[in-house]
Amino acid sequence: MARIHTYSILSGPEPGHHLWQYSTANPKKISRIHSREITLEPPLPPHLCRKDWNALFKKQMRVAWMPVEDLFLGVVHLPAEDLEEARSMVELQWIEKLSPLPVSQVVWSIELLPQSKASLKTALLAVAPRNRIEHYLGTVEELGYEAERLECPFVEEVASTQPDQDGAWIYPVADSENQFKSCYIAWWFNGNLEKINLIQLPPQGNPQSTVEKELTRISWAGEVEGWMTSPPKWTLVLDPASDPESAWKNWILSWASDSGRVKEPQSFEKLAQNAATDVSHQQPQGIDLMPEGFSYKYRQRFIDRVWMKGVVALAAIYLLGTLVYLGALQVRKYNLGSTEQSVAELANSFTNTLEMEARIQVLKDLRNTKSAAFQCLEVVSTNLPPELTLTSFGFSRGSEVSLRGTTASAAKLTEYYELLSSAGASSEEGSDKLFSRVTYPRSTTRPGSTTITWSFECELNRE
C-alpha cells in the first residue's frame, strides 16, 4: 500500500465548519499544514479541494465528513477473518435484514472493531439513504471539494471509544440550532460493542422521558437475549455548548443517580488528527459511504486535469523552445550582419593591402633579379680567361644566362666552362654553386679563320 503524503478532511460544507490538511509522510511527525474555516467568500483554494499533478508523485487523500442525521448504525458479530470476508457476509446475509430501506436505495459500509466476542469479530455497520448521500455530496461539490472517501465523525467517535465500564453510552444528536431530534445508544459489555439503537425524539415535550422508556425497554431485551450480563451504568456523551441549560446533564445525574456520569465528546479537530495518525501508520480505515459513481467521476476529472496540464505544459515548453530558437537565430543573424558589414568595410583596405604587397613583391623580385644579374656578370667577368673575349651577355626570365664570345684557344674554352660550373654564389668557401646548370659550350670556326666563336647557356641557382 502506497504511503499517503497529504491527508485532508472537510467537516462540512456549511459556513462555520472546517477544513484540515495534514502531512502524513512521516509517521513519527504528523503535522497540520493547513486549517481553514468554511465561509461563502472567498472560495476554497483549488489545491485544497482537489488533486493536482503532484498527486502523481506524492499520494493525496481527501475525506468529507457527513452529519450523523439520517444515518442508521448497527452491530454485527461475524466469524470473519478480514474486512473483505466480513463485507461478503454482510452483503449476503445481513444487509437486507438490517437496512431500513431497500438495498438498491442505500449506501452501506462496515468497519471491523478491534474487539472480539469468542470466535466472532465485531463489525460496525453504517447505512444511509442514497439520495441523501448524493444531495450532501452535491453541496460539497459546490465548494469545489472532490472527496475520495465519505465518513462520519460520530462513527469515528463510537469506534474509538475505550469502555471502562459496562453499560450504555448515550449520544444526543443536536442540529445546527441546538435542537435535539434523535439520540444514539451504544451498549458496551465485557469490552465489546453489543448493540447500537437510534431513538427519535419528539419535537415537543420532554425528550428525556422518551429516552428513559427506550433505555428500560432495551435493557429488558438485552437481558432476554443474554448480552446484558450485569446492571448497566450510564454515560452521557454531550458537548456542554449543545446543552446550555444543562437539561440533559441534570437528567442523567438525577435519573441514574450513582450509576450516571457525563463525558464530553472528542472535538472534530481531535478526531481529524487521530484519523491522520491512523493514515500515517497505514492502519485500516473506517467506514466509507462514498458511492462508486462519484469516486469514478472524481478520478476521471483528475486524469483529465493531468492530461490537460500535461498538454499545456508541452505546448508551453514547445513555445518557449521556439522563442529561444528564434531569439538565438536573430542574434546569429545580427552577428552575421555585423560581420558582413565589417568585412565590407575591410574589403577595400584588404584589396589595397594585397595590391601593395604584390607591388612590393614585384619590386623585390626586380631588385633580386638585378642583383643576380650583376652577380652573374661579376662571376662571368672574373673567371673569364684572357684568351677569351666576351662579346654578348644575356640575362632573361630571372634565371637564364646566355654567353657569347670569341677565342683562339679551344682549351681555354673548356677551362672556362669548368670554372663557371664550379663557381660559388659568393667568395666564401663551401657556398652553394651559382649556376644549377651550365650547358657545354658550342663553338664554330669559319673556314680560313683561326678565331673560334663560342656560346653556352647557364641557369642561375635561385628559388
VMD Tcl script that draws the C-alpha trace (Angstrom):
set ca {
  {0.00 0.00 0.00}
  {1.49 3.34 -1.05}
  {2.04 5.82 1.74}
  {-0.26 8.85 1.78}
  {1.69 12.13 1.95}
  {-1.19 14.62 2.29}
  {-4.45 13.93 4.12}
  {-7.35 16.44 4.03}
  {-10.66 16.38 5.95}
  {-13.70 18.58 5.29}
  {-16.04 18.56 8.29}
  {-18.99 20.02 6.36}
  {-19.86 22.40 3.51}
  {-21.81 24.83 5.71}
  {-20.25 28.08 6.95}
  {-18.60 27.62 10.33}
  {-17.24 24.16 9.59}
  {-13.57 23.44 8.99}
  {-11.10 22.03 6.52}
  {-7.90 20.46 7.87}
  {-4.90 19.28 5.91}
  {-2.14 17.12 7.42}
  {1.26 15.94 6.30}
  {1.34 12.19 6.92}
  {4.55 11.23 5.09}
  {6.49 10.80 8.35}
  {4.71 8.53 10.88}
  {6.81 9.97 13.71}
  {5.83 13.55 12.96}
  {2.21 14.25 11.99}
  {1.93 17.94 11.24}
  {-1.06 20.07 10.33}
  {-0.11 22.16 7.32}
  {-3.42 23.95 6.81}
  {-6.56 24.81 8.76}
  {-9.37 26.84 7.29}
  {-12.88 27.71 8.38}
  {-15.53 27.25 5.70}
  {-17.00 30.53 4.51}
  {-19.02 31.54 1.48}
  {-16.44 34.14 0.46}
  {-13.69 33.74 -0.54}
  {-13.95 30.23 -2.06}
  {-11.58 27.45 -1.09}
  {-8.26 27.32 -2.98}
  {-8.19 24.60 -5.67}
  {-5.07 22.93 -4.24}
  {-7.02 22.20 -1.02}
  {-10.11 20.88 -2.80}
  {-8.83 18.55 -5.49}
  {-5.82 16.64 -6.68}
  {-3.23 18.14 -8.97}
  {-0.25 16.69 -10.83}
  {1.71 16.47 -7.56}
  {-0.52 13.54 -6.65}
  {1.31 11.50 -9.30}
  {4.42 11.57 -7.13}
  {3.03 12.16 -3.63}
  {-0.22 10.38 -2.89}
  {-3.05 12.54 -1.59}
  {-6.36 11.67 0.07}
  {-9.37 13.89 0.66}
  {-12.15 12.92 3.07}
  {-15.54 14.55 3.62}
  {-17.42 14.15 6.89}
  {-21.17 13.85 6.68}
  {-23.55 14.59 9.59}
  {-24.95 11.73 11.58}
  {-28.57 12.61 10.75}
  {-30.31 10.00 8.57}
  {-27.53 7.53 9.35}
  {-28.51 4.09 10.63}
  {-25.92 2.22 12.70}
  {-25.93 -1.43 13.62}
  {-23.64 -4.04 15.18}
  {-22.99 -7.45 13.64}
  {-20.91 -10.29 15.07}
  {-19.33 -12.33 12.28}
  {-16.98 -15.31 12.03}
  {-14.78 -13.34 9.62}
  {-11.00 -13.06 9.45}
  {-10.64 -9.86 7.47}
  {-12.65 -6.92 6.18}
  {-13.33 -8.33 2.72}
  {-14.73 -11.55 4.14}
  {-16.88 -9.56 6.57}
  {-18.26 -7.41 3.73}
  {-19.19 -10.52 1.77}
  {-21.02 -11.98 4.77}
  {-22.91 -8.78 5.46}
  {-23.88 -8.39 1.81}
  {-25.17 -11.96 1.55}
  {-26.93 -12.40 4.89}
  {-27.31 -9.25 6.95}
  {-27.78 -6.13 4.90}
  {-31.33 -6.93 3.77}
  {-32.34 -7.69 7.37}
  {-30.72 -4.66 8.95}
  {-31.25 -1.98 6.31}
  {-34.28 0.27 6.98}
  {-34.67 0.85 3.21}
  {-34.37 -1.38 0.13}
  {-30.75 -2.23 -0.60}
  {-30.86 -0.51 -4.01}
  {-31.74 2.78 -2.31}
  {-28.99 2.84 0.33}
  {-25.24 3.09 0.63}
  {-23.65 0.96 3.30}
  {-20.23 0.16 4.75}
  {-18.75 -1.69 7.69}
  {-15.74 -1.36 9.97}
  {-14.17 -4.19 11.94}
  {-13.62 -3.18 15.55}
  {-10.64 -4.50 17.50}
  {-12.95 -6.22 19.99}
  {-13.88 -9.85 19.54}
  {-16.62 -11.96 21.11}
  {-15.49 -15.55 21.46}
  {-14.60 -16.58 17.90}
  {-16.66 -13.78 16.34}
  {-15.50 -10.39 15.07}
  {-17.45 -7.26 15.90}
  {-18.41 -5.21 12.86}
  {-19.95 -1.74 12.93}
  {-22.47 -1.29 10.13}
  {-23.48 2.13 8.74}
  {-26.40 2.55 6.31}
  {-27.52 5.85 4.72}
  {-30.15 6.69 2.06}
  {-28.50 7.10 -1.34}
  {-30.47 10.23 -2.21}
  {-29.31 11.97 0.99}
  {-25.73 10.94 0.30}
  {-25.90 12.29 -3.25}
  {-27.50 15.52 -2.05}
  {-24.78 16.00 0.54}
  {-22.02 15.34 -1.99}
  {-23.67 17.88 -4.28}
  {-23.35 20.56 -1.60}
  {-19.73 19.53 -1.08}
  {-19.08 19.82 -4.83}
  {-20.36 23.39 -4.77}
  {-17.26 24.24 -2.75}
  {-15.13 22.57 -5.40}
  {-14.12 19.84 -2.96}
  {-13.63 16.40 -4.54}
  {-13.72 13.77 -1.81}
  {-12.37 10.25 -2.19}
  {-14.00 8.97 0.98}
  {-17.21 9.89 2.78}
  {-17.08 9.22 6.51}
  {-18.93 10.28 9.64}
  {-17.18 11.72 12.71}
  {-19.81 10.25 15.02}
  {-18.91 6.76 13.76}
  {-15.27 7.51 14.49}
  {-16.28 8.70 17.96}
  {-18.11 5.42 18.67}
  {-15.41 3.21 17.12}
  {-12.65 4.89 19.15}
  {-14.48 4.53 22.48}
  {-12.45 2.84 25.20}
  {-15.15 1.39 27.52}
  {-14.10 1.48 31.14}
  {-17.43 0.16 32.47}
  {-20.35 -1.98 31.30}
  {-23.39 -0.06 30.23}
  {-24.78 2.40 27.73}
  {-23.17 5.43 26.11}
  {-25.89 7.96 25.31}
  {-25.26 10.37 22.41}
  {-27.98 13.05 21.97}
  {-27.72 14.48 18.44}
  {-28.38 18.18 18.01}
  {-28.81 20.10 14.78}
  {-27.25 23.46 13.91}
  {-29.86 25.23 16.09}
  {-29.17 23.00 19.14}
  {-32.50 21.20 18.66}
  {-32.30 17.52 19.66}
  {-34.10 15.30 17.17}
  {-32.52 11.92 17.81}
  {-30.36 10.02 20.25}
  {-27.96 7.09 19.73}
  {-27.40 4.47 22.42}
  {-24.21 2.34 22.26}
  {-24.18 -0.67 24.57}
  {-20.79 -1.92 25.79}
  {-20.40 -5.08 27.84}
  {-17.23 -7.01 28.62}
  {-15.28 -4.63 26.38}
  {-17.43 -5.43 23.33}
  {-19.92 -3.27 21.46}
  {-23.12 -5.30 21.60}
  {-25.76 -3.04 20.09}
  {-26.49 0.47 18.82}
  {-30.01 1.92 18.94}
  {-31.42 5.03 17.35}
  {-34.17 6.84 19.27}
  {-36.24 9.51 17.53}
  {-37.05 12.32 19.93}
  {-40.41 14.11 19.89}
  {-40.36 17.69 18.58}
  {-42.25 18.84 21.66}
  {-42.44 17.68 25.22}
  {-39.76 16.09 27.35}
  {-37.26 14.11 25.21}
  {-35.56 12.68 28.29}
  {-38.68 10.71 29.24}
  {-38.71 9.11 25.78}
  {-35.08 8.12 26.25}
  {-35.88 6.65 29.70}
  {-38.62 4.42 28.30}
  {-36.42 3.19 25.45}
  {-33.49 2.53 27.75}
  {-35.73 0.44 30.04}
  {-37.17 -1.48 27.10}
  {-33.76 -2.19 25.54}
  {-32.36 -3.26 28.90}
  {-35.10 -5.89 29.26}
  {-34.44 -7.08 25.72}
  {-30.71 -7.31 26.44}
  {-31.32 -9.45 29.47}
  {-33.52 -11.76 27.45}
  {-31.01 -12.00 24.59}
  {-28.22 -12.69 27.06}
  {-25.71 -9.97 26.13}
  {-26.51 -7.80 29.18}
  {-24.67 -9.69 31.90}
  {-24.71 -7.05 34.65}
  {-26.71 -3.97 35.66}
  {-25.82 -1.24 33.18}
  {-24.18 2.05 34.00}
  {-24.98 5.18 32.09}
  {-22.63 7.61 30.34}
  {-23.98 10.74 28.72}
  {-21.66 11.96 25.94}
  {-22.59 15.56 25.16}
  {-20.87 18.83 24.37}
  {-21.82 21.45 27.01}
  {-22.23 24.03 24.25}
  {-25.13 21.97 22.84}
  {-26.84 21.89 26.25}
  {-26.55 25.47 27.58}
  {-29.28 24.91 30.20}
  {-27.73 21.58 31.35}
  {-31.07 19.81 30.86}
  {-29.51 16.53 29.73}
  {-26.78 16.67 32.36}
  {-29.26 17.22 35.21}
  {-31.47 14.47 33.83}
  {-28.78 11.75 33.70}
  {-27.44 12.63 37.13}
  {-30.91 12.58 38.69}
  {-32.29 9.58 36.81}
  {-29.25 7.30 37.03}
  {-28.17 8.63 40.47}
  {-24.89 6.88 41.34}
  {-24.54 4.97 38.05}
  {-24.68 8.02 35.78}
  {-21.91 10.32 34.57}
  {-21.29 12.94 31.87}
  {-18.37 12.99 29.38}
  {-17.51 15.43 26.65}
  {-17.11 14.01 23.12}
  {-13.89 14.38 21.23}
  {-13.67 17.55 19.18}
  {-13.73 17.38 15.40}
  {-10.14 18.60 15.29}
  {-9.06 15.81 17.64}
  {-10.89 13.21 15.56}
  {-9.27 14.60 12.40}
  {-5.82 14.38 13.97}
  {-6.49 10.79 15.08}
  {-7.58 9.89 11.55}
  {-4.42 11.46 10.12}
  {-2.34 9.47 12.61}
  {-4.04 6.22 11.57}
  {-3.42 7.04 7.91}
  {0.23 7.83 8.59}
  {0.68 4.47 10.32}
  {-1.13 2.81 7.39}
  {-3.81 1.35 9.64}
  {-7.09 0.13 8.11}
  {-9.50 2.98 7.56}
  {-13.04 3.03 8.82}
  {-16.46 3.27 7.25}
  {-16.62 4.77 3.76}
  {-20.06 5.73 2.37}
  {-18.79 7.16 -0.94}
  {-20.88 5.86 -3.89}
  {-18.83 4.26 -6.64}
  {-20.16 6.63 -9.30}
  {-18.78 9.70 -7.53}
  {-15.39 8.08 -6.99}
  {-15.18 7.25 -10.69}
  {-16.24 10.77 -11.67}
  {-13.61 12.43 -9.45}
  {-10.94 10.01 -10.72}
  {-11.76 10.88 -14.32}
  {-11.65 14.59 -13.54}
  {-8.20 14.16 -12.04}
  {-6.98 12.23 -15.09}
  {-8.42 14.90 -17.41}
  {-6.72 17.67 -15.42}
  {-3.39 15.86 -15.54}
  {-3.73 15.33 -19.31}
  {-4.74 18.93 -19.95}
  {-1.95 20.31 -17.77}
  {0.49 17.97 -19.48}
  {-0.62 19.17 -22.91}
  {-0.46 22.80 -21.79}
  {2.99 22.22 -20.29}
  {4.24 20.58 -23.50}
  {2.78 23.42 -25.57}
  {4.42 25.96 -23.27}
  {7.76 24.14 -23.49}
  {7.46 23.95 -27.27}
  {6.56 27.63 -27.48}
  {9.41 28.55 -25.14}
  {11.82 26.45 -27.18}
  {10.60 28.10 -30.36}
  {11.02 31.56 -28.87}
  {14.52 30.68 -27.66}
  {15.40 29.29 -31.10}
  {14.05 32.38 -32.88}
  {15.86 34.64 -30.42}
  {19.13 32.77 -30.94}
  {18.56 32.90 -34.70}
  {18.04 36.67 -34.58}
  {21.21 37.07 -32.54}
  {23.13 34.97 -35.07}
  {21.66 37.00 -37.92}
  {22.62 40.21 -36.18}
  {26.16 38.93 -35.62}
  {26.33 37.79 -39.25}
  {25.18 41.20 -40.44}
  {27.77 42.91 -38.26}
  {30.46 40.58 -39.57}
  {29.46 41.15 -43.18}
  {29.46 44.90 -42.60}
  {32.92 44.68 -41.04}
  {34.11 42.55 -43.96}
  {32.69 45.08 -46.41}
  {34.43 47.88 -44.57}
  {37.72 45.98 -44.60}
  {37.38 44.72 -48.19}
  {38.89 47.84 -49.81}
  {41.69 48.01 -47.25}
  {42.38 44.32 -47.73}
  {42.43 44.69 -51.54}
  {44.73 47.67 -51.33}
  {46.96 45.78 -48.94}
  {47.16 42.81 -51.31}
  {47.91 45.13 -54.21}
  {50.62 46.90 -52.23}
  {52.05 43.55 -51.14}
  {52.12 42.40 -54.77}
  {53.87 45.57 -55.85}
  {56.42 45.22 -53.07}
  {56.97 41.60 -54.11}
  {57.47 42.69 -57.72}
  {59.96 45.33 -56.62}
  {61.74 42.75 -54.50}
  {61.87 40.40 -57.46}
  {63.21 43.15 -59.69}
  {65.82 44.02 -57.11}
  {66.81 40.42 -56.64}
  {66.88 39.87 -60.38}
  {69.08 42.92 -60.87}
  {71.35 41.81 -58.08}
  {71.53 38.31 -59.53}
  {72.32 39.71 -62.98}
  {75.17 41.84 -61.61}
  {76.43 38.85 -59.60}
  {76.39 36.67 -62.71}
  {78.16 39.34 -64.71}
  {80.75 39.68 -61.98}
  {81.36 35.92 -61.82}
  {81.44 35.63 -65.60}
  {83.88 38.54 -65.90}
  {86.09 37.47 -63.01}
  {86.54 33.90 -64.26}
  {86.93 34.86 -67.93}
  {90.48 33.89 -69.14}
  {92.44 36.50 -71.02}
  {92.39 34.29 -74.10}
  {88.62 34.52 -74.31}
  {86.63 37.55 -75.39}
  {83.04 38.05 -74.18}
  {81.03 39.68 -76.89}
  {77.48 39.15 -75.54}
  {75.93 38.73 -72.07}
  {72.23 37.98 -71.84}
  {70.02 37.66 -68.71}
  {66.37 36.66 -69.15}
  {63.46 35.23 -67.15}
  {65.27 35.98 -63.93}
  {67.49 32.88 -64.07}
  {68.67 32.16 -67.63}
  {72.09 33.47 -68.66}
  {73.48 33.32 -72.23}
  {77.14 33.96 -73.02}
  {78.77 34.53 -76.44}
  {82.29 35.36 -77.42}
  {85.42 34.53 -79.43}
  {88.72 32.82 -78.66}
  {91.73 31.38 -80.37}
  {92.24 28.54 -77.85}
  {89.73 25.73 -77.51}
  {91.49 24.50 -74.37}
  {90.79 27.79 -72.60}
  {87.11 27.48 -73.55}
  {86.88 24.11 -71.79}
  {88.67 25.55 -68.76}
  {86.23 28.46 -68.70}
  {83.30 26.02 -68.78}
  {84.67 24.14 -65.76}
  {85.21 27.39 -63.87}
  {81.61 28.51 -64.42}
  {80.24 25.08 -63.47}
  {82.01 25.16 -60.10}
  {81.68 28.90 -59.43}
  {80.17 29.69 -56.00}
  {77.44 32.20 -55.20}
  {79.94 34.12 -53.06}
  {83.64 34.34 -52.42}
  {83.36 32.17 -49.29}
  {84.42 28.54 -49.49}
  {81.72 25.92 -49.29}
  {78.98 28.22 -50.60}
  {76.35 26.91 -52.95}
  {77.02 26.91 -56.68}
  {75.92 29.98 -58.55}
  {74.62 28.04 -61.52}
  {72.48 24.96 -61.22}
  {73.09 24.03 -64.85}
  {75.74 25.05 -67.38}
  {75.50 23.68 -70.91}
  {78.60 22.53 -72.66}
  {79.86 25.33 -74.93}
  {79.05 25.33 -78.58}
  {81.86 26.54 -80.81}
  {82.15 27.28 -84.51}
  {85.13 28.25 -86.71}
  {84.80 29.99 -90.02}
  {86.72 28.46 -92.88}
  {90.11 30.10 -93.35}
  {89.98 31.73 -89.90}
  {91.63 30.77 -86.62}
  {89.05 32.56 -84.47}
  {86.57 30.34 -82.67}
  {83.07 31.67 -81.94}
  {81.63 30.11 -78.81}
  {78.38 30.23 -76.80}
  {76.68 28.36 -73.95}
  {73.69 28.70 -71.62}
  {73.63 28.86 -67.86}
  {70.74 28.59 -65.38}
  {71.01 30.53 -62.16}
  {70.70 28.53 -58.92}
  {67.86 30.50 -57.23}
  {64.46 29.68 -55.81}
}
mol new
graphics top color blue
foreach p $ca { graphics top sphere $p radius 0.5 }
foreach p [lrange $ca 0 end-1] q [lrange $ca 1 end] { graphics top cylinder $p $q radius 0.2 }
display resetview
